[in-house]
Amino acid sequence: MSEDIKAKIRERYKGNANANIEVIPAIEQPSFYEDFSEKRVAVYARVSTGSANQTSSYELQKGYYEQDVTRHPGWKLVRIYAEM
C-alpha cells in the first residue's frame, strides 16, 4: 500500500474516538507445512531428453515425490503428471 493511501486513511480517522472504531484483528494463518488438514496433492515430473542417461530420471523423481508426500500428515497423492 502506498504511503499516500496510508496518509489518506489516517487523515480520515483522525479525531475519531476509539469507541467509534471497531478493530477486527487478522486471523493468523497456519504455516502451510504445519497445517495438518487433508490436502490432495499432485506432482509434476519431467524428463528433458530421450537420452539413455535419463532413463531412470522419471523413476527417481516419482520415488522422491511419493516419499515426500507420505512425510506430511494429511497429504494424499492423487496424481503424478509426467512429461517425457
C-alpha positions, 0 to 999 in steps of 0.5 A: 500500500502506498504511503499516500493511501496510508496518509489518506486513511489516517487523515480520515480517522483522525479525531475519531474516538476509539469507541467509534472504531471497531478493530477486527484483528487478522486471523493468523494463518497456519504455516502451510507445512504445519497445517495438518488438514487433508490436502490432495496433492499432485506432482509434476515430473519431467524428463528433458531428453530421450537420452539413455542417461535419463532413463531412470530420471522419471523413476527417481523423481516419482520415488522422491515425490511419493516419499515426500508426500507420505512425510506430511500428515494429511497429504494424499497423492492423487496424481503424478503428471509426467512429461517425457 
